Structure formats: structure tokens, C-alpha cells
């Protein structure tokens, strides 16, 4: 294996930083990040890297192979060369969003991964919303969180007391939006949520801006967000979410794919 670089291929972090970030991301239990047993950097250069992963899934180990590359052709080449060695392992590919993974590879799950830096410039945020941050919260607060989530994406994911700082937006005295900043890896877990009746009022941008500023105060170099698409055809809700994040100028936009067997 060649000498590791400061940045892990396209990612703005070293491998050790990636391991810490990725281990924490595994608490989301998404298709490409689950409870981690082990992670190993197999190979790396300026264009690509190969990572072996073992997850703990329902009391048994599950193997995965992650290819991170600067373009789809490079990713395809690495997959082809490593395929025999990793028969039976889940294959994951991370490449820039501007590129697409080409046949013969078939995708059965798709996620976006965006990063903002301390110098990222967002859209002009809503100035009327009042923002509070909560490091602790009551059962009554959780009911507020639940109502915002259900009026936004229809589901509820409770915050984790040991991991999250809640960024909560009020408008005219009513709670209207929120985000959970994971203070361990500076990911916005479960994304940014605003009640549907107030979409397109830059409240989400205000929450994002406040979350980036909070991350900066806590020492974050970057803040990330992950969204797993509900369908490979991209649902209308996914389109709106992706459009929102893109319009707020993340400096790095990536796609993460899981390949079909």
C-alpha cells in the first residue's frame, strides 16, 4: 500500500479522520454505513482508494468493499481488478455527483453526501426566524421535534442525547424547523426539516447557516449531510431536498451507490 495522503481521494479528511467520521455515521444504519466492526485501507493514490469494511448486522458480520474515486471510469477499473478478491462482499462506490456509474454495473441503492466548509456561502437565510440550540431536552421538547418531522418528511427520528445538539427554528412563536448536529462527527443526522407549509421561505437555509456556525464554534472543519434516496428514479421529495442542499453551495457533492449482485 502506498503512503496515505492528507485527503482520502475525493474526501477532505485523512483515513483516520474518515474512520472516526464513518464509525459515527454508522449509527444512522443506512445501506452504506452501519455498526462498524472494522475498517481497513487497502490501497490509495491521488485518484482512488479501496477500503475493506466489516459491519455488525443482527449479531453477524457483513463484509463490504468501498471504492472512492475521482470519476466513474477509475471506479470501474478498480472494481474490475478487485472483484475476484471480494466475491460475496457488498460493493459500494463513492464518486463525484457530476459523474454517473456506467454499465455493466447495476445500482440498487443510492445516496447523496454533501460537505460544507467554514467558508461556504449559503443563500440569504430567513432573518425573521428565531433559532435556539438545545444540548438537553425534555419529553415535551421531543413532542415538538416529532411534530416538525412528521410535517416535513412524514417520519420521526428522535435525537440521541449523547450525540446530538438540536437546532430549532421558531417563526411567530411556533416551532417550524430543525436539525440535529452530531457533535462527534459534525454530520447533520437525518437532514434539515421544515414544516411543508413554510417551504421556500429560506427557513431551511437559516437552520443550515446556524448549524454551520455551530459546527465552527465546536471546531469542525467541515459539516456533512447524507440523504438516502427513497427510489432510484428519485422521488419528488428527494428532488426538493437535493435542490435545497445544492442551492446552498456545498463545496463537495458526492453520490454513494450500492451495486446489485
C-alpha positions as a printed NumPy array, in Angstrom:
array([[  0.   ,   0.   ,   0.   ],
       [  1.375,   3.433,  -0.924],
       [  1.798,   6.189,   1.681],
       [ -1.573,   7.641,   2.771],
       [ -2.31 ,  11.193,   1.662],
       [ -3.728,  14.006,   3.789],
       [ -7.002,  13.733,   1.858],
       [ -8.698,  10.39 ,   1.247],
       [ -9.141,  10.596,  -2.546],
       [-12.08 ,  12.989,  -3.021],
       [-12.829,  13.288,   0.7  ],
       [-11.425,  16.244,   2.694],
       [-10.064,  14.076,   5.501],
       [ -7.344,  11.58 ,   6.294],
       [ -8.116,   7.885,   6.595],
       [ -8.03 ,   8.083,  10.401],
       [-10.46 ,  11.01 ,  10.308],
       [-12.653,   9.082,   7.872],
       [-12.697,   6.096,  10.228],
       [-13.916,   8.249,  13.125],
       [-16.485,  10.044,  10.945],
       [-17.701,   6.821,   9.335],
       [-17.949,   4.901,  12.619],
       [-20.254,   7.618,  13.971],
       [-22.234,   7.711,  10.717],
       [-22.926,   4.005,  11.213],
       [-25.428,   4.906,  13.95 ],
       [-27.769,   6.003,  11.135],
       [-27.897,   2.365,   9.935],
       [-28.084,   3.256,   6.252],
       [-27.131,   0.956,   3.392],
       [-23.531,   2.191,   3.246],
       [-22.865,   2.924,   6.937],
       [-23.802,   0.538,   9.736],
       [-22.433,  -0.514,  13.12 ],
       [-18.753,  -0.927,  12.431],
       [-16.57 ,  -3.868,  13.411],
       [-13.526,  -2.904,  11.387],
       [-12.321,  -0.76 ,   8.501],
       [ -9.069,  -1.171,   6.58 ],
       [ -7.421,   0.964,   3.925],
       [ -6.222,  -1.488,   1.266],
       [ -4.839,   0.898,  -1.356],
       [ -4.717,   4.621,  -2.06 ],
       [ -3.376,   7.121,  -4.571],
       [ -4.479,  10.557,  -5.77 ],
       [ -7.257,   9.145,  -7.974],
       [ -8.79 ,   6.321,  -5.975],
       [ -8.772,   4.237,  -2.844],
       [-10.051,   0.858,  -1.759],
       [-11.458,   0.237,   1.72 ],
       [-12.449,  -3.063,   3.355],
       [-15.342,  -2.797,   5.821],
       [-16.921,  -5.225,   8.253],
       [-20.274,  -4.364,   9.851],
       [-22.051,  -5.955,  12.788],
       [-25.538,  -6.677,  11.448],
       [-28.052,  -8.629,  13.559],
       [-25.317, -10.419,  15.534],
       [-23.347, -11.494,  12.487],
       [-20.572,  -9.928,  10.416],
       [-21.231,  -8.494,   6.966],
       [-18.395,  -7.611,   4.576],
       [-18.329,  -4.631,   2.267],
       [-15.9  ,  -3.13 ,  -0.192],
       [-15.916,   0.65 ,  -0.713],
       [-14.304,   2.248,  -3.763],
       [-13.8  ,   6.022,  -3.57 ],
       [-12.702,   7.545,  -6.867],
       [-12.437,  10.84 ,  -8.721],
       [-14.523,   9.593, -11.657],
       [-16.644,   6.629, -12.738],
       [-14.055,   5.173, -15.124],
       [-11.46 ,   4.983, -12.372],
       [-14.017,   3.413, -10.029],
       [-14.996,   0.827, -12.663],
       [-11.365,  -0.105, -13.242],
       [-10.767,  -0.653,  -9.536],
       [-13.947,  -2.719,  -9.21 ],
       [-12.909,  -4.923, -12.109],
       [ -9.437,  -5.53 , -10.679],
       [-10.697,  -6.301,  -7.172],
       [-13.821,  -8.313,  -7.993],
       [-12.334, -11.813,  -7.648],
       [-10.758, -10.965,  -4.306],
       [-14.024,  -9.751,  -2.809],
       [-16.581, -12.25 ,  -4.046],
       [-19.679, -12.14 ,  -1.864],
       [-18.888,  -8.742,  -0.355],
       [-21.25 ,  -5.784,  -0.73 ],
       [-19.824,  -3.346,  -3.287],
       [-20.063,   0.387,  -2.572],
       [-18.898,   3.179,  -4.878],
       [-18.416,   6.84 ,  -3.967],
       [-17.814,   9.277,  -6.851],
       [-18.491,  12.97 ,  -7.567],
       [-22.14 ,  13.808,  -8.181],
       [-21.377,  15.255, -11.618],
       [-20.424,  11.743, -12.76 ],
       [-22.561,   8.6  , -13.101],
       [-21.58 ,   4.978, -12.666],
       [-21.793,   3.337, -16.069],
       [-22.866,  -0.183, -17.138],
       [-22.172,  -3.07 , -16.72 ],
       [-22.689,  -2.107, -13.086],
       [-26.284,  -2.113, -11.852],
       [-27.19 ,   0.011,  -8.826],
       [-29.813,  -0.994,  -6.24 ],
       [-29.357,   1.812,  -3.672],
       [-28.304,   5.445,  -3.98 ],
       [-27.371,   8.18 ,  -1.528],
       [-26.033,  11.719,  -1.691],
       [-23.249,  13.052,   0.537],
       [-22.552,  16.803,   0.714],
       [-19.906,  18.786,   2.607],
       [-19.735,  22.438,   3.626],
       [-16.623,  24.182,   4.947],
       [-16.257,  27.13 ,   7.312],
       [-16.015,  29.437,   4.277],
       [-19.056,  28.063,   2.408],
       [-21.51 ,  30.756,   1.299],
       [-25.177,  29.806,   1.538],
       [-28.206,  31.55 ,   0.115],
       [-29.537,  34.532,   2.054],
       [-31.258,  32.984,   5.104],
       [-34.613,  33.91 ,   6.573],
       [-33.955,  36.73 ,   9.062],
       [-37.306,  36.509,  10.863],
       [-36.879,  33.005,  12.247],
       [-35.668,  32.7  ,  15.826],
       [-33.104,  29.974,  16.436],
       [-32.381,  28.156,  19.66 ],
       [-29.954,  25.293,  20.272],
       [-30.567,  22.515,  22.754],
       [-27.948,  20.206,  24.259],
       [-30.563,  18.735,  26.596],
       [-34.294,  18.41 ,  26.093],
       [-37.468,  17.285,  27.824],
       [-40.208,  14.904,  26.756],
       [-42.276,  17.958,  25.807],
       [-39.442,  19.078,  23.52 ],
       [-39.403,  15.66 ,  21.877],
       [-43.083,  16.072,  21.067],
       [-42.218,  19.333,  19.283],
       [-39.462,  17.583,  17.343],
       [-41.866,  14.817,  16.385],
       [-44.453,  17.24 ,  15.016],
       [-41.866,  19.061,  12.902],
       [-40.531,  15.813,  11.44 ],
       [-43.983,  14.491,  10.651],
       [-44.977,  17.779,   8.983],
       [-41.762,  17.699,   6.969],
       [-40.945,  14.173,   5.769],
       [-43.634,  12.111,   7.491],
       [-41.338,  10.124,   9.788],
       [-39.774,  10.746,  13.17 ],
       [-36.197,  10.026,  14.182],
       [-35.555,  11.02 ,  17.825],
       [-32.31 ,  12.757,  18.756],
       [-29.649,  10.89 ,  20.714],
       [-28.75 ,  12.656,  23.953],
       [-25.125,  11.525,  23.868],
       [-24.562,  12.647,  20.261],
       [-26.8  ,  15.499,  19.143],
       [-27.254,  19.222,  19.502],
       [-30.707,  20.236,  18.307],
       [-31.022,  23.396,  16.211],
       [-34.634,  24.536,  16.412],
       [-36.318,  27.315,  14.393],
       [-39.365,  29.324,  15.51 ],
       [-41.462,  31.672,  13.403],
       [-44.124,  33.862,  15.013],
       [-43.659,  31.858,  18.186],
       [-44.308,  28.478,  16.514],
       [-41.696,  25.721,  16.036],
       [-41.255,  25.321,  12.268],
       [-37.954,  23.592,  11.538],
       [-34.991,  21.747,  12.983],
       [-31.767,  19.818,  12.525],
       [-29.627,  17.502,  14.634],
       [-25.914,  18.303,  14.524],
       [-23.882,  15.262,  15.553],
       [-21.174,  16.753,  17.764],
       [-18.949,  13.688,  17.3  ],
       [-18.531,  13.814,  13.51 ],
       [-20.341,  17.057,  12.545],
       [-22.86 ,  15.355,  10.316],
       [-26.402,  16.759,  10.148],
       [-28.076,  13.49 ,  11.08 ],
       [-31.406,  12.915,   9.265],
       [-31.05 ,  16.222,   7.402],
       [-32.765,  19.576,   7.771],
       [-36.537,  19.698,   8.246],
       [-39.087,  22.484,   7.82 ],
       [-42.867,  22.093,   8.005],
       [-44.199,  21.801,   4.463],
       [-46.483,  24.828,   4.633],
       [-43.38 ,  27.026,   5.039],
       [-41.091,  25.543,   2.403],
       [-39.339,  28.047,   0.103],
       [-39.119,  30.68 ,   2.823],
       [-35.393,  30.17 ,   3.42 ],
       [-36.052,  28.784,   6.902],
       [-34.08 ,  25.662,   5.985],
       [-31.221,  27.883,   4.833],
       [-31.321,  29.706,   8.166],
       [-31.132,  26.388,  10.025],
       [-28.252,  25.262,   7.805],
       [-26.383,  28.534,   8.337],
       [-26.834,  28.329,  12.102],
       [-25.732,  24.68 ,  12.068],
       [-22.578,  25.526,  10.102],
       [-21.795,  28.341,  12.551],
       [-22.37 ,  25.981,  15.478],
       [-20.033,  23.42 ,  13.921],
       [-17.379,  26.097,  13.524],
       [-17.658,  27.04 ,  17.209],
       [-17.214,  23.381,  18.124],
       [-14.071,  23.084,  15.992],
       [-15.447,  21.429,  12.846],
       [-13.51 ,  21.925,   9.609],
       [-16.425,  20.516,   7.649],
       [-20.108,  19.763,   8.159],
       [-21.726,  16.964,   6.158],
       [-25.204,  15.732,   5.349],
       [-26.372,  12.366,   3.995],
       [-29.655,  11.591,   2.287],
       [-30.601,   8.102,   1.155],
       [-32.903,   8.314,  -1.849],
       [-36.209,   6.52 ,  -1.479],
       [-36.188,   5.398,  -5.114],
       [-33.604,   5.087,  -7.875],
       [-35.969,   7.165, -10.018],
       [-35.74 ,   9.986,  -7.432],
       [-38.993,  10.9  ,  -5.723],
       [-40.355,  14.441,  -5.676],
       [-39.369,  14.815,  -2.008],
       [-35.814,  13.707,  -2.78 ],
       [-35.654,  16.168,  -5.679],
       [-36.694,  19.019,  -3.399],
       [-34.192,  18.047,  -0.715],
       [-31.328,  17.699,  -3.186],
       [-32.234,  21.022,  -4.802],
       [-32.216,  22.695,  -1.392],
       [-28.797,  21.343,  -0.437],
       [-27.258,  22.079,  -3.837],
       [-28.576,  25.65 ,  -3.881],
       [-26.76 ,  26.279,  -0.591],
       [-23.377,  25.62 ,  -2.193],
       [-21.71 ,  22.628,  -0.569],
       [-18.093,  22.597,  -1.718],
       [-18.191,  18.827,  -2.273],
       [-21.089,  16.816,  -3.717],
       [-20.842,  13.028,  -3.917],
       [-23.011,  10.066,  -4.88 ],
       [-22.746,   6.773,  -2.998],
       [-24.035,   3.651,  -4.767],
       [-24.564,   0.055,  -3.73 ],
       [-24.149,  -2.37 ,  -6.611],
       [-26.582,  -5.159,  -7.328],
       [-25.25 ,  -8.702,  -7.033]])
